[in-house]
Amino acid sequence: MRAPSDVPGPPGARTETRVRYPETDRMGVAHHSHYLVWFELGRTELMRALGCPYGELEDRDGVYFPVTSVGADFRSPARYDERLAIETVIERVGGARVRFAYRVTSDDDGRALATGFTEHGATGRNGRPKRIPEALRSRLAGTTGEADEGRRR
């Protein structure tokens, strides 16, 4: 997996937040599970910046993107009240799958905190797999470093 900063991302691919007190342990270090929440923040804002907010995709187009796979590599601890930057890119788009890549850094001192990915399978309202509509796939694929257009995943 390439780091998001290695892939040109669209505007809005950078999201900021702070480590909140309930996200930390007694040592003031963010619990690893909160990185998944931060990944989701980045993914939601990237989709909004692309003109594809999740609410519209779900309500208007009946397309949902449940997570099918997730991974993370932790480099340095995030601490209470630290400012975080979440860089998010779409790494790959297939007929019915999308893979996002994330890089979380400290906005305070630039330290790399974590990298990760999530893979999503497109489904319809009934929860069954569904191909990503062509217009949406083209919009998402325009932001990727790799195309999976002809390959089913």
C-alpha positions as CSV (number, residue, x, y, z in Angstrom):
1,M,0.0,0.0,0.0
2,R,1.3,3.4,-0.9
3,A,1.1,6.2,1.7
4,P,-1.7,8.7,0.9
5,S,0.9,11.5,0.7
6,D,2.5,9.6,-2.2
7,V,-0.7,9.7,-4.3
8,P,-2.1,13.0,-5.5
9,G,-5.4,13.5,-3.7
10,P,-8.3,15.7,-4.6
11,P,-9.1,18.8,-2.6
12,G,-10.7,17.9,0.7
13,A,-8.5,14.8,1.2
14,R,-7.1,16.3,4.4
15,T,-9.2,16.4,7.5
16,E,-8.3,17.7,11.0
17,T,-9.4,16.7,14.4
18,R,-8.1,16.5,18.0
19,V,-7.5,13.6,20.3
20,R,-10.4,13.9,22.8
21,Y,-10.1,12.9,26.4
22,P,-12.5,9.9,26.2
23,E,-10.3,8.5,23.3
24,T,-7.3,8.1,25.6
25,D,-6.1,5.6,28.3
26,R,-4.7,6.5,31.7
27,M,-1.4,7.5,30.1
28,G,-3.1,10.0,27.8
29,V,-2.5,7.9,24.7
30,A,-5.2,7.4,22.1
31,H,-6.6,3.8,22.0
32,H,-5.9,2.1,18.7
33,S,-9.6,1.6,18.0
34,H,-10.1,5.3,17.6
35,Y,-8.0,5.3,14.4
36,L,-10.8,3.6,12.7
37,V,-13.1,6.4,13.6
38,W,-10.6,8.9,12.3
39,F,-10.3,6.9,9.1
40,E,-14.0,7.2,8.7
41,L,-13.9,11.0,9.3
42,G,-11.3,11.3,6.5
43,R,-13.3,9.0,4.2
44,T,-16.6,10.9,4.8
45,E,-15.0,14.2,4.1
46,L,-13.2,13.0,1.0
47,M,-16.5,11.6,-0.4
48,R,-18.2,14.9,0.4
49,A,-15.4,16.9,-1.4
50,L,-15.9,14.6,-4.4
51,G,-19.6,15.6,-4.5
52,C,-20.6,12.1,-3.4
53,P,-21.7,12.5,0.2
54,Y,-22.8,9.2,1.7
55,G,-26.3,10.3,2.7
56,E,-27.0,11.2,-1.0
57,L,-25.6,8.0,-2.3
58,E,-27.7,6.0,0.1
59,D,-30.9,8.0,-0.2
60,R,-30.8,8.9,-3.9
61,D,-28.9,6.1,-5.5
62,G,-29.5,3.2,-3.0
63,V,-25.7,2.5,-2.8
64,Y,-24.1,1.6,0.4
65,F,-20.4,0.9,1.1
66,P,-20.0,-1.4,4.2
67,V,-16.4,-2.1,5.3
68,T,-15.2,-5.6,4.2
69,S,-11.6,-5.3,5.3
70,V,-9.5,-3.0,7.4
71,G,-5.8,-2.7,8.4
72,A,-3.5,-0.3,10.2
73,D,0.1,0.1,11.0
74,F,0.9,2.2,14.1
75,R,4.1,4.3,14.2
76,S,3.9,6.7,17.1
77,P,1.3,7.3,19.8
78,A,-1.3,10.1,19.5
79,R,-1.8,11.9,22.8
80,Y,-4.6,13.8,24.5
81,D,-5.4,17.1,22.9
82,E,-2.9,16.6,20.0
83,R,-4.0,18.0,16.7
84,L,-4.3,15.3,14.0
85,A,-4.3,15.5,10.2
86,I,-5.9,12.6,8.3
87,E,-5.0,12.3,4.7
88,T,-7.3,10.1,2.7
89,V,-7.1,8.9,-0.9
90,I,-9.0,6.4,-3.0
91,E,-6.4,3.8,-3.8
92,R,-8.5,1.5,-6.1
93,V,-11.9,1.3,-7.6
94,G,-13.4,-1.9,-9.0
95,G,-16.8,-2.9,-10.3
96,A,-18.2,-3.4,-6.8
97,R,-15.3,-2.5,-4.5
98,V,-13.4,0.6,-3.3
99,R,-10.2,0.8,-1.3
100,F,-9.3,3.9,0.7
101,A,-5.8,4.6,2.1
102,Y,-5.1,6.8,5.1
103,R,-2.2,8.5,6.8
104,V,-2.6,10.1,10.2
105,T,0.0,12.6,11.3
106,S,0.4,15.0,14.2
107,D,-0.4,18.5,13.1
108,D,1.6,19.7,16.1
109,D,5.0,18.3,15.2
110,G,4.5,16.4,11.9
111,R,5.1,12.9,13.3
112,A,3.7,10.0,11.3
113,L,1.2,8.3,13.7
114,A,-0.4,5.6,11.6
115,T,-1.2,4.4,8.1
116,G,-4.1,2.2,7.1
117,F,-6.7,1.1,4.6
118,T,-10.3,0.2,4.4
119,E,-12.0,-1.8,1.7
120,H,-15.7,-1.5,1.0
121,G,-18.1,-3.6,-1.0
122,A,-21.0,-1.8,-2.7
123,T,-24.4,-3.1,-1.8
124,G,-28.0,-2.1,-2.5
125,R,-30.7,-1.2,0.1
126,N,-31.3,-4.9,0.5
127,G,-27.7,-5.5,1.6
128,R,-26.8,-7.6,-1.4
129,P,-23.7,-6.9,-3.5
130,K,-24.2,-4.3,-6.3
131,R,-22.0,-2.9,-9.0
132,I,-21.0,0.7,-8.5
133,P,-23.0,2.8,-10.9
134,E,-20.8,3.9,-13.9
135,A,-21.0,7.6,-13.2
136,L,-20.0,7.1,-9.6
137,R,-17.2,4.7,-10.4
138,S,-15.8,7.2,-13.0
139,R,-15.9,10.0,-10.4
140,L,-14.1,7.8,-7.8
141,A,-11.6,6.3,-10.3
142,G,-10.6,9.8,-11.4
143,T,-8.9,10.2,-8.0
144,T,-7.0,7.0,-7.8
145,G,-3.5,6.0,-8.5
146,E,-4.6,2.6,-9.8
147,A,-7.6,1.5,-12.0
148,D,-9.3,-1.8,-11.5
149,E,-11.9,-1.0,-14.1
150,G,-12.0,-4.3,-16.0
151,R,-11.3,-6.6,-13.0
152,R,-13.9,-7.9,-10.7
153,R,-12.9,-8.0,-7.0
